[in-house]
Amino acid sequence: MRANEKINYSGKIIPVILTLLIAPALLSCGQQDQVIQENEDQMDVNGSDEQEIMVAIGQGLFYAHCASCHSPPGSRNSTQYTSMDDASDRFSRQFLMEIMRSGRAVMPNFRFLSEEEKEAIVEYLFNVDED
């Protein structure tokens, strides 16, 4: 290869970038693979409505970004931070969105998540079966 030749990265760079972006989230929580598998087993995306899809996406995002500090709904595990058990009874959707946007006390903001991803987390919290 000559010094002035360009390497053709076409078709290679996007999978590498996606891997770099997704890998930390998947590694951050050992339950992530289990959640994804359960969602695949329970839901045929082509036959599901939009809310079911949002709830499934929100569940994966919750386990990737929230569960290490906030016990997952229905787990009844205590953490030093606010539990998300019965979140829909204790918080408004707007409050949860604002906390994720700006942070509060020791909780950092989650500006790296899109508004749609934040909405999916809230949708999960408001629709989770805690039994």
Buried (B, 14 or more C-beta within 10 A) or exposed (E): EEEEEEEEEEEEEEEEEEEEEEEEBBEEBEEBEEBBEEBEEEBEEEEBEEEBBBBBBBBBBBBBBBBEBBBBBEBEEEBEBBBBBEBBEEBEBEEBBBBBEEEEEEBEEBEEBEEEBBBBBBBBBBBBEEE
